[in-house]
Amino acid sequence: MSSTTSNPASSTILPGGIEEIVSLFTVTPTDTPTPPAERAEKIARPRFGTVFSDHMARISWRREEGWIHRRVEKYGPLQLDPATAVLHYAQEIFEGMKAYAHADGSVWTFRPEENAARLARSAHRMALPALPVDDFVAACAALVRVDSEWVPTAEDSSLYLRPFMFASEAFLGVRPADEVEFLVIASPSGAYFAGGVKPVSIWVDSEYHRAGPGGTGSAKFGGNYAASLLPQSQAAAKGFDQVCFLDGATNTYLEELGGMNVFLVMDDGSVHTPELTGSILEGVTRSSILRLAADRGREVVERRIPLTEVVEGLASGRVTEAFACGTAAVVTPVGRLAGDTFDSTVGDGQPGELTMAIRAELTDIQYGRAADRHGWMRRLA
Ligand SMILES: *Cc1c(COP(=O)(O)O)cnc(C)c1O
């Protein structure tokens, strides 16, 4: 008997068109599954990004054939020719999502179509092929169904999903690759803030930028992260948790952290975040928070925010809360903001009230503890 089967876990949980694509995934189960006791141990003590589930979802692309070979296979090393284009010219993009276990045992994810659409936008900027939204969601579902036992159930834990796409063609010429791979891997992850939410300190960098006008800042592109590593380690050496970058054109306006968007709460209750000018990554968490804040009757303002205004606002009390947001940490309170010429405490240095309320509201929706009134959740398994 062949070990290759069609996906045994196909069902009718997702819209029909996506279920049809899930059923196109060929599942080749690993011949060395992690023993249940070892898996339980790994899930109970996850170290983010170091432990992966037994399988990975994969789709290949060839310029002449399009997207082919939808499959779920054993998680493991990729064999790459030393001339593989991504190793030289960094044609690579990624996404980050979570699969959440709900109390009834079902597994859900949050607004995956937004991640799929963003991957397609990133692909456009990096001259990679667009993967259709339904293929993206189906790949996540196909993997989560095969590895459903890897979804942690402890509070605030999840199965982190990392979809990514790279130029796999072995060719040193500088042009868009004719061969591309798309994969989804999954890493069980525990609560981001073990032992309770703690405010972070942020260094506002006026020497380096992560993005510039017309650059790659709005793409979820690995190179943006590479560019943020030096400023991040210099800030860490000064004792700060994270770096906030200013706009590359004028070094004046707040943009975002290396991997999180930023928000301010004002003394009149309004909620402000830097507007998307093309060099800021459009976070799914950011857009969800704008919605939740507006639902609460808060005025929400997307605009260019000068750093000088923030420093003055922190001193005068006009700025009462600051937080960063992204899929991994959800909402992270900012307790201290400093740069070359200032060092400010945000509020009393403790997590802000609206910051924590929005964090609770969003995680309640994601974990199925609150009604999904915006239709954001998609059941995967
Ligand atoms: C991924 C990312 C974010 C957060 O996006 P989410 O969709 O909310 O996870 C913010 N900034 C950058 C630079 C990112 O790469």
The ligand as an ORCA input file, in Angstrom:
! r2SCAN-3c Opt
* xyz 0 1
  C       4.201     41.430     10.328
  C       4.528     42.849     10.630
  C       3.690     43.675     11.390
  C       2.442     43.161     12.066
  O       1.504     42.653     11.163
  P       0.323     41.708     11.686
  O      -0.427     41.392     10.442
  O      -0.468     42.515     12.631
  O       0.958     40.535     12.325
  C       4.045     44.999     11.566
  N       5.196     45.486     11.050
  C       6.027     44.726     10.316
  C       7.263     45.334      9.771
  C       5.730     43.388     10.090
  O       6.566     42.643      9.369
*
